[in-house]
Amino acid sequence: MLRTLIVGGGIGGLSLARELGRRGLSATVLERAPKLAAVGAGIIMNPNAMAVLEANGLAACVREAGVPYLGRDTHDQRGRRLATRDYRPLYAAGRLAQGALVHRAHLHECLADGVSPGTVYLDVRLRSLQADPEGVRLETETGEAFTGDVLIGADGIASTVRARFFGAVEPVYLGYRSHRFVVENRNGLQHFTELLGRGQSVGLVPIGAAQLYVWTTFDSPRESRAWALEDVRTFRACFAQFTDSRVRGAFAQLTSTDGVICTDLEEVHQVPWVRGRVALLGDAAHAISPGLGQGAGMAMEDAVVLADELRAASEGRTPLAEALGSYERRRRARVEQIGRLSRTIIQRGQLTGRVACWLRNREIAREGRAPERMQKALAELLHWPRS
Ligand SMILES: Cc1cc2nc3c(=O)[nH]c(=O)nc-3n(C[C@H](O)[C@H](O)[C@H](O)COP(=O)(O)OP(=O)(O)OC[C@H]3O[C@@H](n4cnc5c(N)ncnc54)[C@H](O)[C@@H]3O)c2cc1C
């Protein structure tokens, strides 16, 4: 039986271990962190991600502590509604799996519980990584050795596996950063609600347990350390253009900026994803901007396709090299399409000129007046499995 070593126990690595386990294949996950934990923020599980979780049996766990993703409301910075993307007709017609809005910690718990005991090794510091025609071998700083037939780099945007086997590919900084934090959902918000300003946007996402996940994006030169996190007053002042009472109310709940995460928004453009017995998955292969909330969804889809290919290799139906090549061929166009679209959406939110923002808002409002066209596009984009 094919033995797979996975570096990285994030969303992608755990998803792959789950998919392999369900196909009767062995997987070992090596994770650097001392415990499996996620940053203190929410996450949007789009319908395609939920379809993966429905098929692998983890959707019920995720939904248990989440909120159904019913619609995405887009507003201007004053809170005037521009458009609603209503997912409900698509769910009712059985065209999409119902999306979910959850806390990242809960998603991680579900994914971690979804793999067999003994699969994940924590607090692992890799000292050497080797792959040759006979197999793969990893050694840790404490002298432990792991051997397998195939090595998967699911170790995120700054992937060690990518650097070791594919050379230095620097992530591309997009020119903006994002804050994330979680407060109480005091207004009982039910929809994913985004507000677009000039050079900034704010998202309010109900995530269950009466909590609200708040994210921002803001223009910020790479070298800048002006993240507005000195104190809450500075943080609120930074987003003063958002006069909507729900945004003001969410920011007002913060008594300190200690729990606010600030992340560079970056993309990874890696070619190829496969070399010999080594393949990349998730952000390590193709980190995308969060405009569509699809990075984790893409990692989960990768996991399904890669697990199918590895099963074919394990059963001797396909040589391993062909199976890995087929994984990349089946995934690349999909991921690139989602990545491009995501970038377009996030760039649209970062426009700064008064006229450009006015035109953008008009365009979004026009799109909102054609719900059938919008729903058709959503159904095509978010359907899983892909035919
Ligand atoms: C602001 C923001 C908002 C987002 N919102 C969404 C959203 O709403 N919906 C969505 O689908 N996606 C979203 N994403 C994207 C999503 O978070 C990522 O695409 C997803 O986490 C990728 O999973 P991964 O497993 O590939 O990488 P990661 O989640 O980064 O996991 C990599 C793992 O590898 C481990 N690791 C790293 N190096 C090593 C090493 N050398 N040895 C061992 N272990 C190692 C890390 O500790 C980590 O656990 C967002 C991203 C950002 C930045």
The ligand as an ORCA input file, in Angstrom:
! r2SCAN-3c Opt
* xyz 0 1
  C      -7.295     37.120      5.644
  C      -7.615     35.767      5.104
  C      -8.932     35.318      5.079
  C      -9.246     34.074      4.532
  N     -10.545     33.655      4.501
  C     -10.859     32.484      3.926
  C     -12.212     32.063      3.878
  O     -13.104     32.723      4.403
  N     -12.490     30.875      3.242
  C     -11.503     30.100      2.680
  O     -11.818     29.039      2.094
  N     -10.210     30.471      2.731
  C      -9.864     31.639      3.351
  N      -8.565     32.024      3.429
  C      -7.518     31.139      2.881
  C      -7.219     29.946      3.805
  O      -6.992     30.364      5.131
  C      -6.020     29.193      3.286
  O      -6.114     29.030      1.891
  C      -5.910     27.831      3.944
  O      -5.680     27.965      5.318
  C      -4.802     27.027      3.297
  O      -4.638     25.819      3.974
  P      -3.238     25.067      3.911
  O      -3.436     23.849      4.716
  O      -2.802     24.959      2.504
  O      -2.212     26.052      4.616
  P      -2.170     26.533      6.130
  O      -3.527     26.727      6.665
  O      -1.232     27.699      6.160
  O      -1.522     25.315      6.914
  C      -0.167     25.000      6.789
  C       0.261     24.188      8.017
  O       1.598     23.753      7.825
  C       2.319     23.953      9.001
  N       3.735     24.083      8.633
  C       4.321     25.126      7.983
  N       5.623     24.866      7.794
  C       5.867     23.644      8.320
  C       7.028     22.833      8.428
  N       8.206     23.220      7.943
  N       6.930     21.631      9.032
  C       5.731     21.193      9.542
  N       4.595     21.932      9.466
  C       4.667     23.146      8.861
  C       1.716     25.197      9.621
  O       1.970     25.270     11.018
  C       0.232     24.987      9.306
  O      -0.417     24.243     10.304
  C      -8.214     33.260      3.990
  C      -6.887     33.693      4.023
  C      -6.591     34.923      4.575
  C      -5.154     35.373      4.596
*
